[in-house]
Amino acid sequence: MQDKQEEQKPRIKPIIEAADSLSLGISMVVAVAMGVGIGYLLRSLTSIGWLFWVGVAIGIAGAILNVYKAYSKQYKIFEDLAKEPRYAIKKKLEEEDEDDEDYGEKKY
């Protein structure tokens, strides 16, 4: 009974999760390759030639989405680090500028 349940689990989900955890460059190649595979499959099933290019476009869109997700994740980490006091260089520089006296030209 358990063997049948294991066979019914989706097999593509682990592949997608593995592709998401790969480095960005490899993830882009995998996304485009999957899109080409989808396009080839659609073309061979329907014998409509332009469906291959639809699959290629899907793959390229997936690669762009991977880049956007990686950028968003890194930007969120950067924002979290910027909020920590030990990395708040901008605030330290502003405080030092306020403490310094202006030794420039005096206006009387």
C-alpha positions as CSV (number, residue, x, y, z in Angstrom):
1,M,0.0,0.0,0.0
2,Q,2.8,2.4,0.9
3,D,4.6,1.6,-2.4
4,K,1.6,2.8,-4.4
5,Q,1.4,6.0,-2.4
6,E,5.1,6.7,-3.0
7,E,4.7,6.1,-6.7
8,Q,1.8,8.6,-6.9
9,K,3.9,11.4,-5.4
10,P,4.7,14.1,-8.0
11,R,8.1,13.5,-9.4
12,I,8.7,16.9,-10.9
13,K,8.5,18.8,-7.6
14,P,11.8,17.5,-6.2
15,I,13.4,18.5,-9.5
16,I,12.1,22.0,-9.3
17,E,13.1,22.3,-5.6
18,A,16.6,21.1,-6.5
19,A,16.9,23.6,-9.4
20,D,15.8,26.4,-7.1
21,S,18.6,25.6,-4.6
22,L,21.3,25.5,-7.3
23,S,23.6,28.4,-7.9
24,L,22.2,31.2,-10.0
25,G,24.1,30.4,-13.2
26,I,23.2,26.7,-13.1
27,S,19.7,27.5,-12.2
28,M,19.4,29.7,-15.3
29,V,20.7,27.0,-17.6
30,V,18.3,24.4,-16.0
31,A,15.4,26.8,-16.5
32,V,16.2,27.3,-20.2
33,A,16.8,23.6,-20.7
34,M,13.5,22.7,-19.1
35,G,11.8,25.3,-21.4
36,V,13.4,23.8,-24.5
37,G,12.3,20.4,-23.3
38,I,8.7,21.6,-22.9
39,G,8.8,23.3,-26.3
40,Y,10.2,20.1,-28.0
41,L,7.5,18.0,-26.3
42,L,4.7,20.4,-27.3
43,R,6.0,20.5,-30.9
44,S,6.3,16.7,-31.1
45,L,2.8,16.1,-29.6
46,T,1.0,18.7,-31.7
47,S,3.3,19.0,-34.8
48,I,3.0,22.8,-34.6
49,G,6.5,24.2,-35.1
50,W,6.1,27.5,-33.3
51,L,5.2,25.8,-30.0
52,F,8.9,25.0,-29.7
53,W,9.6,28.7,-29.4
54,V,6.9,29.1,-26.8
55,G,8.7,26.6,-24.7
56,V,12.0,28.5,-25.2
57,A,10.3,31.7,-24.1
58,I,8.9,29.9,-21.0
59,G,12.4,28.8,-20.2
60,I,13.9,32.3,-20.6
61,A,11.1,33.7,-18.5
62,G,11.9,31.1,-15.8
63,A,15.6,32.1,-15.9
64,I,14.7,35.8,-15.5
65,L,12.4,34.9,-12.6
66,N,15.2,33.0,-10.9
67,V,17.5,36.1,-11.2
68,Y,14.7,38.3,-9.8
69,K,14.1,35.9,-6.8
70,A,17.9,35.7,-6.1
71,Y,18.1,39.5,-6.2
72,S,15.1,39.9,-3.9
73,K,16.5,37.5,-1.4
74,Q,19.9,39.2,-1.3
75,Y,18.3,42.7,-1.1
76,K,16.2,41.6,1.9
77,I,19.3,40.2,3.6
78,F,21.1,43.5,2.9
79,E,18.3,45.5,4.4
80,D,18.3,43.4,7.5
81,L,22.1,43.9,7.9
82,A,21.7,47.6,7.4
83,K,19.3,47.8,10.3
84,E,21.9,46.3,12.7
85,P,23.7,48.9,14.8
86,R,27.2,47.5,14.1
87,Y,26.7,47.9,10.4
88,A,25.0,51.3,10.5
89,I,28.0,53.2,9.0
90,K,25.8,56.0,7.6
91,K,24.4,56.9,11.0
92,K,27.9,56.9,12.5
93,L,29.2,59.3,9.8
94,E,26.3,61.6,10.3
95,E,26.9,61.7,14.1
96,E,30.6,62.5,13.5
97,D,29.7,65.3,11.1
98,E,27.4,66.9,13.7
99,D,30.0,66.8,16.4
100,D,32.7,68.5,14.3
101,E,33.0,72.2,14.6
102,D,33.1,74.3,11.5
103,Y,36.5,76.0,11.3
104,G,35.7,77.8,8.1
105,E,35.1,81.5,7.5
106,K,33.4,83.1,10.5
107,K,30.5,85.4,9.9
108,Y,30.1,88.3,12.3
